Amino acid sequence: MTTGTGVAQAADNLPPKQPLVQDLETGHKECAAGDQRVYVSGPPVLSAVLYDPEEDNHPAEANLVKGEFEAWWTDADGVEQRLTRTTLEGHSGDPQRWHMPEGSVPPNTVISWRVRANDGKATSPWSSEGDGSVCEFVYDDENPEKAAISSPEYPENVHWVDGVGVYGHFTMDSPSDDVVSYTYGFIGGPYGTVRPERPGGPVTIPFLPLDSGPESLTVRAIDRAGRSSAQSSYDFLVKSGRAPVAHWPLADAKGATSADAEAGTDAAAGSGVTFGAPAPARTKLSASATLDGSSHGHLTTDAPAVADPRKSFAVSAWARPAETDRNMTVAGQDAGESAAFALGLNARGETPDWSFTVGGATVSGGAPETGEWAHLLGVYDAETGKAQLYVNGHEAGTRAEATPAATAGAFQIGRVRDGNGYHDRWHGELGGVRVHDRVVVPDEAAELAHREPSLRGHWSLETAPDGASPDLNGGAPLKLGPGATIYRVPDGSCEWWLDPDCTPAPQPLAGDGHLALDGKTGHAIAEGPVVDTSDSFTIGVVVQLADREPDRPMTVLSLPGEHTDAFKVRYQPEQHAWQLVMPHKDERGAPEAVVARFARSDGRDGIGHRVAVVYDDATDKVKLYVDGQTGADATAVLPNGWRASGPLQIGRARTGDGWGEYLHGDVDEVRAFAGALPDGRIP
């Protein structure tokens, strides 16, 4: 009985399932008809996923189906044409495909198609029957025409035009009415794809020049079939960025009652403003102004610096706060009873930060420190509608959507207006206040904040008359301690190219000589700290270890404080790496920033390693470079560098109450800079 029932079920066959529209594709595009029909650039591949009922799955036989495709259209004479194709059998649930051959369908004609499944015994309904639908496509065999390009701000090949930081708007328009997108690219970017509101319509994109010089835009029009036009090119010339519309250096003579403007309107100074304060070191500023934080400590104009705050603008200044525990304003502009924008210090959070406020939106970032200079730049980009903040040339915080006020009032330095008068008065120094009527771009932000590193010491270690190697920069010499000597090639040393049997003397690491240290007591010192380690600094050295397998850490550079070294650079044999150690405080056992770079000791067989340490107080980062290279593993955060007080040490470091980690090897070309050298200048 059971066996008879099984045989009866096996003999029954259920027809395949009707193909569903969502399982059909025309050239990898979803099945569609009417206004949504598919456009293709050649005879497409028609694809359908076909199913046989699961009840037809039997262990003894495969569950196979094949597809019966049918395509039809009306030709130019009004006669219906029809093509069919039956595929080979495939498994249920697998795609069945019809690769339509070249020349099989006419161009620019609506082609309809459908499909049904056949399991060898029965067929499914057509995909177009009942709730189904036919699929349609058009074979487009013509490329769209090239796009015309125009820009009102940057005419093509006419003359040099403003400029860096000023947006241009570029319109692309192809005569072809089936263009659905444009691909574009400027020299160095950006690149992208944009779509018109309707097929065949024009599209306009904004472009912000980041540097001056010849610029070019290339465009291709893409139609519904994915065909591309030939490339269109548009060449134009970009000038350098416009100078600020207002600029107060604040370097006026002591006793002055107003700040002369290099651009814009002079600013009247209150009695709480004193001129003649120091300027940030290694900048183009010669002096700054001190504001005492009182109601009289401000400068103001009778006119706005930003004519229309709804348009792009930027405001910048050097600032050194005398305190950081309250809100203070560097600069801003009135807007009736309130402020259109303000740049300053925000003390409302857990820790103080710098801030830029436009129309109620605030961007905050960076870490102000009492008595430390910082360059601040606030930018409002009217094209994007966002405010952004730069601190010391680096973007800080998160850009914020802003809605500026339409009112333009007097420009203020050192205070901000609200409904109850002026508040948040600045206490400290200010200098170099600028206002631009455009976007200030990242490279310009870095240039405004640039502090040129200055050489503070250069010891080439060629000679050591009276036991001291001179500083080529005119500073303190390196005094050689016991166990330290200047190595030079001995007189009469043979030359291998003249006598192949001789063993020539080793060459100095650089130049005519280098410092050789015995690893026991050998060291050299330069009086004075040489660099201020609480500020940005760079120190580099050429060093070669004498031992191929050192058995202990050895220090090549260190700069001591009262209780520990402000920094030391040493070779750590356990890691086979040069290591930089910078304690956070001048205390024994203080937390340390430690970074390292892999480099095997060559045992005086080679040219040594070029090792450098860079501390950038503007970004609170310290980096170690070995042979010009650094990386994430050689970079650490050091929030507050502290000032070393002792002499620069070559070849040893503080260990407990004395000295240790003596270097066994050679040292040459020691250079020390005030300021952080950029990556590109380290090699």
PyMOL commands that set and color helices and strands:
alter all, ss='L'
color gray80, all
select helices_A, chain A and resi 2-11+21-23+34-36+54-56+442-448+465-467+632-634+679-681
alter helices_A, ss='H'
color red, helices_A
select strands_A, chain A and resi 24-26+29-30+38-40+45-49+64-74+80-86+90-91+95-99+110-118+135-139+148-150+160-161+168-173+179-186+191-194+203-207+213-223+232-238+246-248+258-259+267-269+273-277+288-292+299-300+313-321+328-335+338-346+353-358+361-365+374-381+386-391+394-401+411-413+416-418+421-423+427-436+454-459+468-469+478-480+484-487+514-518+524-526+537-545+554-560+565-572+577-583+592-598+609-616+621-626+635-637+648-650+653-655+658-660+664-674
alter strands_A, ss='S'
color yellow, strands_A
deselect
rebuild
show_as cartoon
